[in-house]
Amino acid sequence: MNKIYKPLISLIILLIGGVFFLNEHNKQNDLESISKPITSYYDVGTIKVREIKIYVPYVKEVKIPIEVKKENEYKGYNITDVTQPSEIDELSLRRYLDKYPELTPISPTLVENDNRVNAIFMLALIRLESGNGKNCVRQNNLGSVKCFYSGEFKEYDSMSESAEELIELIFNQYISRDGMWYNGLRISDINKCYNPKDSNWSNQIIDIMEEIHFDILEINN
């Protein structure tokens, strides 16, 4: 009997040692995963064990980077829907407006209302209608806005006041479905009532928006 038990005990010890060795070997070599067999041949008394396979998996912990969206990630504009926000931040807009210092005071207003009317669209409209803030039709009138009753161009105490009223006008009367001059959310739709005498108005706005868009991308990079 001892002749049978002794080889069995030796075999068990050998197997345990093999498992421990293989596991340590995998860790040292920094393997992602393994599954390799250990093959041995033994005679145990009258019983011949031809092959013993041991599979020892070892999985290394892998850290997968998580992509985090940056706050105020700049999107730009959409000519088919001016309600889509640009996600521009005030710092980028102020840096862009260094070229047009007269318009710098309106940057907070544009950013604050970006989720209502796209800030890039509003800035393009203001640049076109006011000659980049230098040629307003009346005092601080950035959008060539007229008084509803008299038809005369309005005057404002500041450009910020003008910008705020202009955004309210566009939002409530031009891009809201119950607005008096609503035709759709495209810039060409707004053109029909905002400046019906100039069918090229929307194309001029789009050209300025494209210029603003690429300038801001360059600033951010």
C-alpha positions, 0 to 999 in steps of 0.5 A: 500500500505504501508503494501506492500512497507515496507516489500519490502524495508526491503527485499532489504536492507536485500539482500544488507546486505547479499551480503556485509556480504558474500563477507567480510566473504569469504575474511576473510577466504581466500577462493579460490572460493565460490558459496553458496546460501542464502535462505530466506522465506518472506511474502510480502502482498499477495505474498509469496516469497518462496526462494531467492538464491544469488550467490556471487563468490569470486576468490582469486588472485593466483600467479603461479610460472614461471619456469625459465631456468637457463643460461648454464644449463648443458646437458652433451653429446649425443654419437649419435650426437657430435654437440649437445652442453653440455651447460657447463660453464667455471667455472664448467669445470675449477673446473673439470680440477683441477684434470688435471692441464696441461689441464686447459688452454684449458677450454675457447676454449672448452666452446667457441666452445661447440655449434660447437663440444660438449665440453665433447666429445672434452675433452674426445678425448684430455684426451685419445690422450694426456694422460691427457695432460702429454704424447703428441706425440709431443710438445703440440699436444693434438690430435695426429694430423699429418701434411697433407702433410708430415704425421709427427706429428705436434708441437704447441706453446701452448695447447690452439693453439692445442685445437683450431686447433683440434676443427677446424679439427673435425668440418670441416673434420669429422662432416661437410657433405662436410668434407674429412672424414665425416661418420656421427655424431656418435662417432663410425662414427668418429672412422672409419677415426680418428683412423681406426686401433683401433675400440675400440677407440670410446668406450674408448672415451665414457667411459671417457665422462661418467666419465667427465659427472658424475664428473661435475654433482657432482661438480655442486651439 
